[in-house]
Each structure stands twice: as C-alpha cells, then as structure tokens.
Amino acid sequence: MRDNTALHAACLQSDDGVVALLTVTPEQWREKFGWGDAKADFVLRNMRSLAESLESLNIPVRVIEQPTFDGLDEAIVELMRDAKCDALFFNREYEHYEQQRDESVSATVSEAGYSIQAKTDQTIYAPASVRTKQDKVYTVFTPFKKRFWERWKEGDRPECHPSPKRQPKLDLESDRLPTSIDGFDDPDLDGTWPAGEDHALSRLDSFITDRLADYDEQRDIPSVNGTSTLSPYLACGVVSARQCMHAALDANQNKINSGKTGAVTWMEEIIWREFYKSILVGFPRVSRGRAFKAETEAIRWKDDDDAFEAWCEGRTGYPIVDAAMRQLNSIGWMHNRLRMVSAMFLTKDLFLDWRRGEAYFARKLVDFDLGSNNGGWQWSASTGTDAQPYFRVFNPTSQSERFDPEGDFIREWVPELQGLSKKQIHAPFEKLDADRFSELDYPEPIVDHSEAREHAIQAFKDLK
Ligand SMILES: Cc1cc2nc3c(=O)[nH]c(=O)nc-3n(C[C@H](O)[C@H](O)[C@H](O)COP(=O)(O)OP(=O)(O)OC[C@H]3O[C@@H](n4cnc5c(N)ncnc54)[C@H](O)[C@@H]3O)c2cc1C
C-alpha cells in the first residue's frame, strides 16, 4: 500500500476522498489461472490486511465477489455510480486474461463517462519498454540487463511513492471480505507466510541487513536461509520491485556493478523478474501455453502418468528431487536451485511435457507468477528464450552432491533417508547393498539418468 502507484495517484488527485475496490473471482483463479490453495489463501489474507490499512486512512473498501471476470466491467460501473466516483485508477497486469479484463473494464468505464488512469506498478519499467536499438523486445537476458542499467544511469529511476495520506472521511461503509473462498481449502500456511505489508517490509529489511552481502555464496545452498523469500510478497504486490531495488542500492552505496557482490547478484534477480514480464508482453503466446521457440512444439513428450505422479509426490528415487517436491507440497515454495533441478528432471529425465510441470507448480506455489514460472519452466525445458541449451542436462545426483554436500536438505524433507551418511544420501540405491536399501521404504530410481539424457538430447537433435 505504501508504494502503490494507482493508489498514490488517486489519493494525490482527489480532493473529496478515495474508495478502494478489491475483486475476488474464485472460479477465475482456479480454472483459468490454475491457482491452488496456497496462492488463493495468501492473496485473501493479504487483501484482509490491506483492507485494514486502507480503512485506517479513511479509505472505504468495496468488494466485488463473483466467479469469473465475466461482467466485471458492468459491476465496476455500477459500483462507481453507487459510490459516486468519477475516476478509476488501476495498476496494469500483463497476463492473457488480466490484459483482456483491463481492456474490457477500461472500455466500459470510459463509455460510461468516467476517466481512467492505468499505471505501471508491478515492475520497475513498464514491461516491453526496455527495448533494443532496433526498437524490439529483448529476448536475451544479458543485453536486457545492460539496457536496464543504462536507462537507470540516464536518470530514469522510478522512485518509491510516499505512503498515502489520510483521506477526507466518506459517508460509505466498507464491504467485508469473505473468510474462505469457494473451491479452495485452508492450506494452514499463515505461520510460514504471514500476511501484510509490515511483515513483508521487515522481511526485506532483515534480508538486506543480515544476508544480502553473502547472497552470492549462499543463494544456491537450499539447506541455508540464504535468499530473501520475498517472492510471494512480490508476486502478490505486497512489496514492490522498486522497494527491493532501492533497498539493495542503498545498502550498496548506489553501486550497480561493484561494491557487495551479493547486492549486485540480488539486483540481477529482480531484473530477471522484469525480463520475464517483458517476454510475457512481447510474446503473449507464452502465456497461452505455447513454447517460446516454436520449433520445439514438434517434440513428442512422453505420456507417463505414473512417472508424473511419482514426481509430484516426491517418490522418484532421486533424493534431491524428492526433497524439493516435498518442500513444495508442504510449504508452497521451493528453493530456486531446486526449481531448476526438479523442472529439468521432469522435462529431460522423465521427458514429460513442461506444461504439466508448469501447471503443477502454478497449483502449488504460494509465489506463483505466470511470467517467472513460465520463464523458469521453458528455461529448464530448453524451449524458452535465453534457455539452457538442450545438450546441458543437469545430473540430479551431481547437483545434489554439489549444492547439498552434507545431505542436510535431503534429511529435512525425506525422513526415510535420515540415517544415511553424506556419501550414501545422494544416491542410496547405488550406494547401499540390496538388503539395507530395502529396509529404507524408499523407491528405486524411476529412470536411468544416463539413458534419459541421451534420449532427450537426441529428441532435440532430431528437430533440426
Ligand atoms: C521452474 C521454475 C519456476 C519458477 N516459478 C516462479 C514463480 O512462479 N514465481 C516466482 O516469483 N519465481 C519463480 N521462479 C524463480 C525463482 O525460483 C524464485 O523467484 C525464487 O526462488 C524465489 O525465492 P526468493 O524470493 O528467496 O528469491 P531471491 O533469490 O531472494 O530473489 C529476489 C527476487 O527476485 C526474483 N527472482 C529471483 N530469481 C528469479 C528468476 N530466476 N526468475 C524470475 N525472477 C526471479 C523473485 O521475485 C525473487 O523474490 C521459478 C524458477 C524456476 C526455475
């Protein structure tokens, strides 16, 4: 709320008061967005916290609750009439359905005679506005990042907005938000992912103070709390990319390429997020289930439901993959290194369609964000923009030895393997004799990595 572009503009431009509008569209979230319990619950809890903050500023909160976006434009006009509003301010969203909604709401609201202001808020620069010299959307990250920083150095530095001021009191009651949402269960994640801006800002603050400097060294070790874990708050708009970028720059004496290497690397991650949103806008087919590299649409992925289920449930016989999937299923979040490992395993070792993995992540992640999720999946599947080349297939066992050398992360999430040594834990089926392995109640590997790797590489070669 403190750094919200549309809210800031509305408060600044209105003399008579501001009304906030929140929309709750459960069927849309479930059927069209593919959200699961963790995301829906997190959004709702944050809406509740936001509503409280708004009311404390004399901003009444109106709620439109309906199954989908259908008819939302009319409902908004009706609400504006009822609340005697004369202008609509909103922050743009960039996914397929959200863009359609924003267009239809803008058309209907302006036909009804109201003014509209659509703002850039989700990203530092409007997606697809960081462009090549030929005025094209970048498809490779490094030059995108270079241009991003050039723009910054040229003085185009979006600042955080000041907190909105208390508004004149309106004679209007707030609506109540629902306490639960149709079709979603309570995932019981309040303790793991507390809601609210105060919490998000203190998470940002403690990361910057305690962990930013070492981010470079710690960020790939899943057993260590080395990353910010801000992704749910960024994805949901509780904290802004501007706030993150400015906090890191302040901690790094405004240095972009020098100073603390941890700060430089972390800012780069914020720019990855910008990059994937830019891809979403420049190449909208990726948000409609299409591969960025059109030729990879010809790949005949396997159709093995048992293997898919084993992957989803963390029963592949590859401990690092299983630990990662169980982390996801349990807390709605997975460490970035392991998102790459588990996505690569699904697409290259099991040779299953990346879209199945993408949808599963969407349903489980509390931080689900279509641009970053799609970008991450297509990177791993080698179907995306600036993706991992198809011949560089991660070996899950080597990844495990490298990034979880003591096996601590595996022990945390795969209790069956708790008693194993660091030599045994990465590949128990290989390292233990048959009797000892059978005592573990842990599956044999469901696929042979070397054979699977050959198969995947050949399938990509055959495309040429
Ligand atoms: C297959 C796959 C799926 C992914 N799905 C999502 C998703 O749905 N939502 C999501 O926010 N991120 C996704 N990511 C990116 C990344 O894994 C998470 O953003 C990160 O793990 C979040 O943890 P953090 O907040 O501690 O990140 P930090 O390391 O602290 O990074 C700070 C912020 O930068 C952004 N960021 C970091 N890495 C990336 C990246 N590779 N791409 C884009 N933005 C990044 C995130 O907003 C993150 O919160 C995915 C990556 C892969 C490989």
The ligand as an ORCA input file, in Angstrom:
! r2SCAN-3c Opt
* xyz 0 1
  C      10.864    -23.838    -12.939
  C      10.859    -22.520    -12.212
  C       9.657    -21.962    -11.804
  C       9.632    -20.720    -11.144
  N       8.416    -20.190    -10.779
  C       8.378    -18.979    -10.172
  C       7.140    -18.394     -9.809
  O       6.055    -18.915    -10.083
  N       7.171    -17.199     -9.143
  C       8.343    -16.568     -8.852
  O       8.305    -15.483     -8.246
  N       9.520    -17.080     -9.223
  C       9.587    -18.268     -9.857
  N      10.798    -18.803    -10.204
  C      12.020    -18.009     -9.978
  C      12.735    -18.252     -8.630
  O      12.896    -19.614     -8.398
  C      12.004    -17.635     -7.447
  O      11.672    -16.297     -7.725
  C      12.874    -17.656     -6.182
  O      13.231    -18.959     -5.849
  C      12.122    -17.005     -5.048
  O      12.854    -17.059     -3.859
  P      13.363    -15.727     -3.169
  O      12.249    -14.769     -3.025
  O      14.076    -16.137     -1.934
  O      14.370    -15.184     -4.261
  P      15.670    -14.253     -4.176
  O      16.805    -15.089     -4.591
  O      15.768    -13.536     -2.888
  O      15.410    -13.216     -5.367
  C      14.685    -11.999     -5.166
  C      13.509    -11.918     -6.087
  O      13.952    -11.883     -7.444
  C      13.019    -12.568     -8.283
  N      13.684    -13.729     -8.880
  C      14.685    -14.475     -8.347
  N      15.077    -15.425     -9.227
  C      14.301    -15.276    -10.320
  C      14.210    -15.953    -11.565
  N      15.017    -16.982    -11.876
  N      13.278    -15.555    -12.453
  C      12.463    -14.514    -12.172
  N      12.500    -13.824    -11.021
  C      13.402    -14.211    -10.095
  C      11.887    -13.044     -7.378
  O      10.849    -12.095     -7.411
  C      12.559    -13.098     -6.011
  O      11.664    -12.964     -4.923
  C      10.847    -20.041    -10.888
  C      12.054    -20.614    -11.303
  C      12.057    -21.836    -11.942
  C      13.370    -22.423    -12.388
*
